[in-house]
């Protein structure tokens, strides 16, 4: 029996990382967004970080102009990012933890501990007509707090699962996958749409994509890394195939 088709959101941040390493206009994240759409992506994710290490402010409208896909803007809970988001009005805004010293987002946003800080951002983004997602650890407690805040979507952090798989820690990886399943079931039962993401590869995506409640997978770094060798369209199509196969659509 086939599961409902899951969406693939492609994060194009690191196209901008390569551009910014040398300066200038190439490679162009907007072109990457257009190619991802051609290859079968269902959405584009971009993270405008406080330090602008990859996506820059001018990329927002450029990406929007290059694709008809919905844009998911990852953002920290700061007044600056709230002002940008409410002005830009992406389809969705995903609230993530952010530290200047980290190489990439490390773990989920602890909404249980940071409820009073995060909740006003959820409310103000929703008031602006933006669909809000919270990037959280696969925990029933975190999911319950997300529901209490009125977040319609959560994105469950898959990074720990991927790390355990590649470390060869099979029992621990299976346990983490079960945490993802339970959190997805718990959120779905409360009416929350379930997304997943962080670190997923061709070798690790199928068990996660096979979770029935998952509606969207957001994947970037691995796809762009593979694109260096096979091209972006081929890399996106392969990930699209892996997700579809996991859900019985191959």
N, C-alpha and C positions, 0 to 999 in steps of 0.2 A: 504493500500500500504506500503510495507516494504522499509525502508531506507537502504542505503549501510551500510554494517557491519562496526562498529567502532572498532578500535584496543584498547586493554587494555595493558597499560604498568604498570608493578608492580615495585614499589620502594622498595628496600630491605635494605635501610639504617639502619633501626632500629633493624635488626638482628645483625648488627655490634655494635649498641648501647648496646645491652644486652651482647654481647661478651666482649666489652671493660669495662663494669661495674665491671667485675671480673678479666679480663685478660685471657690469654690463647687463644685457637683456637676455642672455641665453645660458641655459635652456629656459624656455618660457613655460611657467606653470599653467597658463591659460591654454597653451597648445596641448599640454598633457591632459587637461580636463576634457578637451574636445576628443582626443584620441581614446581616452578611457570610455567616453560615451559610445563612440563608434564600436569599441570592442565588447560592449555589453554591460558596462557599469550602470548601476541604478541611481547613484548619487556621488557627489564629490565632497570630500571632507578637507577642510583647511584649518590650521591652527595659527591664529595670530597671537604669538607670544609677546609678553611684555618687552622682551629684549629684541624682538624682530629678527631672530636668528635665521629664520627661513622666510615664511610668508611676510610680505610687507603690506602696508595699508593700501597701496595702489593696486596690489594684486586682487583685492576683493572684487572690484567692479570689472577688472579684466577677465577674471575667471567667470563671473556671472555672464558676461557678454559672449564668452566662448562656448557655452553649453546651455542646454535647456534642462539639464538635470537639477534636482534640488540640491542646495548647498547646505552642508552641515558645518557650522562654525564652532570649532572648539575654542574655549576661552576660559580664562581665570576669573575668579569672582573679585574683580576690581571695578571701581567706578569708571575708569578709562574704558575698559572693555565693554562695560554695560552701555556707555554712551555710543561707542562704535557700533555695537550690535543693534541697538534700537534705531540707529540711523541707517544702517545697511539693510536691516531686516532680512536675514537669511531664512530659509525654510525652517531650519532648526538651529538651536544653540546647545552645545554640549558643554556643561560645566566640568572642568577638570582641575586637579591640583597642579600647581606650577611653582617650581623653584628655579632661580637663576643658575644654580650650580649643577643641575641635573642635565644629562645628555638628552634624555627623553622623559616623557611622563612616567613617573615611578609610582605605581600603585594607584588605587582608586581614591576618590575624594571621600574623606571620612565625614559623611553627612550627619552621622549620629553625634559626633563630637562637635561639629561645626554648624549645627542646625541654625542657630541664631544669625550666623554670618551668611549662610547659603540661602535660606528661605526668602529673604527680600529680593534676591536676584531671580529666583524662580518666579516669584509673583510679578516683578516688573517686566521680565521678558514675556511672560504669558499675557500681561496687559498690553504689550506692544504687538501681540499677534504672532509671536515666535514660539514654535514648538520647543519645549525644553527637555533636554536629556541630562541625566546625571551619570558620570563615569564613576562607578563604584566597585568595590570588591564584591565577589559573589557570596553575600551574607544575607540571611533573612532579616537581620536587624537593620542593615543598611537599606534593604528594599522597603521595609516597613516605614522607615523614616522618610524615604523618598516619596512613598504614597502619602504620608501625612503632610508633606510639603506641597502636594499637588502636582508633582512631576508626572507627566503622562508617559515618559520613556526613561528607562535606565539602560546604560551600556555596561555590561559586566566585564570586568578586567580579566583577560585571559593570559596575561603575561606569566603569572606563576605556573600555570599549567604547561605552557610551552617550555619554560625553563626546566621543569621537572622531566618532561619528555626527553629533551636533549641531554640532560644529565644522566639519563638511563635509570632514573628512579621510578620504576614502573608502578610500584604500589602507591607511592605518594602522588604520582600523576593521576592514577585512577581515582584516588581520594579527592583530588582537586577537581577533576572532571565531574565527580558526583556533587561537589559543592556548587559547581556551575549549573548542573541539572536542577538541584533543589532550589537554588535562588531563582532560576528561570520559572520553575513551576509556581513558586510562591508569588512572584511578581505577576505572572500571567493570571493567577487566580484572583488577584486584587485589581485586575483591569489595566495593568501597566504593560506597555509594549516592550519586548525584550530585544535588545541589541547586544552584540558582543564584539570585542576587539582588543588588540595589542599583541604584537609579536607573532601572529598566526602565519604559517607557512603552508606549502603544498602538503607537507608531511604531517601537519598537526591540525589542519582545518576540518577534516571530515568528521571526527568525533564530536566536535563542537557544533558544526553545521547540522548534525543529525539530531540535536536537541529539538524536540518538536516545537517548543514555545519560541524559539529564536526566529525573529523576523528580519533581522539585518545584521550583516557582518561588516565591520569597517577595518580595512586592511590597507597599509600603505608602504611601509619601509621594505618589506620583503618583495612586494610586487615591483617596486622601483629598482630594487637591487637586481632582480631577475631581468628587468627590462634592459639593463646594461648589456646583457648577453644575447637576448632573444628579441628585443623590441617590446615596447609598452603594450601594443595591441595583443601580441602573442601571450605576454605575461598575464594580462587581465583575462583573456579568454581561458587560459589554463586554470586560473583561480575560479572563474565562473563555472567551469566544468567540474572542478572538485566539489564545489558547494552543491551544484545540481545533483551530482552523483550521490552525495551523502543523503540527499532528500528524495532520491528515487526518480530523478528526472533525466538522468544521463541517457 
